[in-house]
Amino acid sequence: MDLGFRGKTALVLGGSSGIGMASAEILLREGASVTIASRGGPKLDAAVKTLWEATGTAPQHVACDATNPAQVTALFARYEGLPLHALVSAFGGSFRSDFAGLTDLQWLANYELNLLGTVRVVRAALPALKRAAALHAGASGGGARVVLLAAASARQPTEHQAVSNVHKAGLLALTKTLANEFAAEGVAVNCVCPGRAFTPLWQARAKQMAAVEGITEQAVVDHVAKDIPLRRFGTAEENARVVAFLASEAASYVTGQSVLVDGGLTRGV
């Protein structure tokens, strides 16, 4: 399927690893002009090299920490007067702790990263998204797209992940709110909710859990996978395919949705 990205621009925040990087790869393969952003350093440079080797096209790249307002402003100054057809916000994080062990500072730091950082990025991107939507007003599949990354835990909270459970749920509310507000201007907003995807984030979590429980990392993965109906972790690419669809012309009549990519993990209707 041609997703209609040729001649269009896409920006992937959190594009140096995991689902963000996998999404950037698909968008490059589909012909989009892609910029990836992350906090920078060797990880960002390595991602550019990997994407170039995988696709034959090197993405543009820029260091940007979404918790730093000045860096977000500088990132979107690059789009002054220019259109942005697809914004993918794939950054975020969490840490394991029981509720009683969480401090105010930990709650605030995670809010700043997962929720306020996303708000800051979408707000800064909005003028460029509106310009892209105006260029294609009335065209079939036209408009601009925002795809946020939340988590299945926003629907079915995960034990010892209180900060992430709460703030990822906030992203679902943000998705619906923005979709309603931006629809008249041709900007669609949707959300992808990964379940157990074996990305670097989950690899680090498995290592931490293995150290605490005195077992191997593979034993942790096998134990967690038992709760998933498909009996395995997902991959970054499996999530990225859904991201790319929602960012594309093919999703021209989809907005305000939060799509689970979790192997059946979430039990709610």
C-alpha positions in Angstrom: 0.0 0.0 0.0 1.3 3.5 -0.9 0.8 5.5 2.2 1.1 8.8 0.3 4.2 10.2 2.0 6.2 11.2 -1.1 6.9 14.9 -1.1 5.8 15.2 2.5 7.6 16.0 5.7 7.6 14.1 9.0 9.2 14.8 12.4 9.7 12.0 14.9 10.5 13.0 18.5 12.2 10.1 20.3 13.4 8.9 16.9 16.8 7.6 18.0 15.6 4.3 19.3 12.7 1.9 19.9 9.3 2.6 18.3 10.3 6.1 17.3 13.3 4.9 15.3 11.3 2.1 13.7 8.6 4.6 12.7 11.2 6.9 11.1 12.5 3.9 9.1 9.1 3.1 7.7 8.4 6.8 6.9 11.8 7.0 5.1 11.0 3.9 3.1 7.6 5.4 2.1 9.4 8.5 0.7 8.8 11.1 3.4 11.4 13.7 4.2 12.1 12.7 7.8 13.7 14.5 10.7 14.4 12.6 13.9 14.9 14.4 17.2 16.1 13.1 20.6 18.2 14.4 23.4 21.2 14.0 21.2 24.7 12.6 21.7 26.2 9.4 20.2 22.8 7.6 20.3 21.3 10.1 17.8 24.3 9.9 15.6 24.1 6.1 15.6 20.4 6.2 14.7 21.1 8.4 11.7 23.8 5.9 10.5 21.5 2.9 11.1 18.6 4.5 9.3 20.8 5.4 6.3 22.1 1.9 6.1 18.6 0.4 6.3 16.9 2.7 3.8 19.5 4.4 1.7 18.3 7.7 2.9 19.7 9.6 5.9 17.1 11.5 8.0 17.8 15.0 9.1 18.4 15.1 12.8 18.4 17.6 15.7 19.1 17.4 19.4 16.0 18.3 21.4 14.9 17.6 25.0 11.1 18.0 25.2 11.5 19.0 28.9 13.5 22.0 27.8 11.2 24.8 26.4 14.1 26.6 24.7 15.1 23.5 22.8 11.6 22.8 21.7 11.3 26.4 20.4 14.6 26.1 18.6 13.5 22.8 16.9 10.3 24.3 15.5 12.0 27.5 14.3 13.3 25.1 11.6 9.7 25.0 10.3 9.1 28.7 10.2 6.9 29.3 7.2 7.1 25.6 6.2 4.6 22.8 6.4 4.9 19.7 8.6 2.6 16.9 7.4 3.2 14.4 10.2 4.3 14.8 13.8 5.1 11.6 15.7 5.7 12.0 19.5 7.4 8.8 20.6 9.3 9.9 23.7 8.5 9.1 27.3 9.5 6.9 30.2 8.8 5.5 33.6 10.4 3.7 36.5 9.2 0.9 38.8 8.2 1.8 42.3 5.3 1.2 44.7 3.1 4.2 45.3 4.4 4.9 48.8 7.9 5.1 47.5 7.3 7.9 45.0 8.2 11.5 45.9 6.7 14.7 44.6 9.8 15.3 42.6 9.5 12.0 40.8 5.8 12.6 40.0 6.7 16.1 38.7 9.6 14.9 36.6 7.6 12.1 35.0 4.7 14.5 34.3 7.2 16.9 32.7 8.5 14.2 30.4 5.4 12.2 29.5 2.6 14.8 29.5 3.8 18.4 29.6 6.6 17.6 27.1 4.1 16.3 24.7 1.8 19.3 25.1 4.8 21.6 24.6 5.8 19.8 21.3 2.3 19.7 19.8 1.7 23.4 20.7 5.0 24.4 19.0 4.2 22.2 15.9 0.7 23.5 15.4 1.5 26.4 13.0 3.5 24.1 10.7 0.8 21.4 10.9 -1.9 23.9 10.0 0.2 25.1 7.0 0.4 21.5 5.7 -3.3 21.0 6.2 -4.1 24.2 4.3 -1.9 23.0 1.3 -4.1 19.9 0.9 -7.5 21.3 2.0 -10.3 19.4 0.3 -8.0 16.7 -1.1 -8.8 13.1 -0.5 -6.5 12.0 2.3 -5.3 15.5 2.8 -4.5 17.2 6.0 -1.8 16.9 8.7 -1.4 14.2 11.3 -0.3 14.0 14.9 0.5 10.5 16.4 1.2 10.3 20.1 2.7 7.3 21.8 1.1 6.3 25.1 0.9 2.8 26.5 -1.6 -0.1 27.1 -1.1 0.7 30.8 -3.3 3.8 30.2 -6.2 1.4 29.8 -5.1 -1.4 32.1 -2.7 -0.1 34.8 0.5 -2.0 35.4 1.7 -2.9 38.9 4.5 -0.6 40.3 4.1 1.8 37.3 1.9 4.5 39.0 3.5 7.5 37.4 3.4 6.1 33.9 -0.1 4.7 34.4 -1.4 8.1 35.3 0.4 10.2 32.8 -0.1 7.9 29.9 -3.8 7.9 30.6 -3.5 11.7 30.4 -2.2 11.3 26.8 -5.4 9.5 25.9 -7.5 12.4 27.1 -5.1 14.8 25.3 -5.6 12.9 22.1 -9.4 13.1 22.2 -9.3 16.8 23.2 -6.9 17.8 20.5 -8.7 15.8 17.8 -11.9 17.6 18.5 -10.3 21.0 18.6 -8.1 20.6 15.5 -10.5 18.7 13.2 -11.9 21.8 11.6 -8.4 22.9 10.6 -7.6 19.6 8.9 -5.3 18.2 11.6 -6.0 14.6 12.8 -4.7 13.4 16.2 -4.4 9.8 17.2 -2.6 7.7 19.7 -0.8 4.4 19.7 -0.8 2.3 22.9 2.0 -0.3 22.9 1.8 -3.2 25.3 4.8 -5.3 26.0 7.1 -4.2 23.1 10.7 -5.4 23.5 12.3 -2.1 23.0 15.4 -0.7 24.8 13.1 0.6 27.5 11.7 -2.9 28.2 15.1 -4.5 27.9 16.4 -2.1 30.7 13.3 -2.9 32.8 13.8 -6.7 32.4 17.4 -6.2 33.5 16.3 -4.3 36.6 13.6 -6.8 37.5 16.0 -9.7 37.0 18.5 -8.1 39.4 15.8 -7.6 42.1 14.3 -11.0 41.8 17.6 -12.9 41.3 16.6 -14.5 38.0 17.8 -14.2 34.4 16.4 -11.5 32.1 15.0 -14.2 29.8 13.1 -15.7 32.8 11.6 -12.2 33.4 10.5 -11.9 29.7 9.1 -15.4 29.7 7.1 -14.8 32.9 5.7 -11.5 31.7 4.8 -12.9 28.3 2.5 -15.5 29.9 -0.1 -12.8 30.5 -0.2 -11.8 26.8 -2.7 -13.8 24.8 -0.2 -14.0 21.9 2.3 -15.3 24.4 5.2 -13.1 23.2 6.4 -9.5 23.4 5.7 -7.3 20.4 8.4 -5.6 18.4 9.1 -1.9 17.7 8.3 -2.5 14.0 4.9 -4.0 14.8 4.0 -0.8 16.6 5.6 1.4 14.0 3.4 0.0 11.3 0.4 1.3 13.1 2.1 4.7 13.8 2.9 5.0 10.0 -0.7 4.2 9.1 -2.2 6.8 11.4 0.3 9.3 10.1 -0.6 8.7 6.5 -3.3 9.5 3.9 -4.7 6.0 4.4 -6.1 7.1 7.8 -8.0 10.1 6.3 -11.1 9.3 8.3 -9.5 8.4 11.6 -9.0 10.9 14.4 -9.4 10.9 18.2 -8.5 7.2 18.5 -6.2 5.4 20.9 -5.1 2.2 19.2 -3.9 -0.7 21.3 -1.0 -2.7 19.9 -0.6 -5.2 22.8 -1.1 -8.7 21.6 -4.4 -8.8 23.4 -3.0 -7.9 26.8 -5.7 -5.3 27.7 -8.8 -7.2 28.7 -11.3 -4.3 28.7 -14.0 -3.9 26.0 
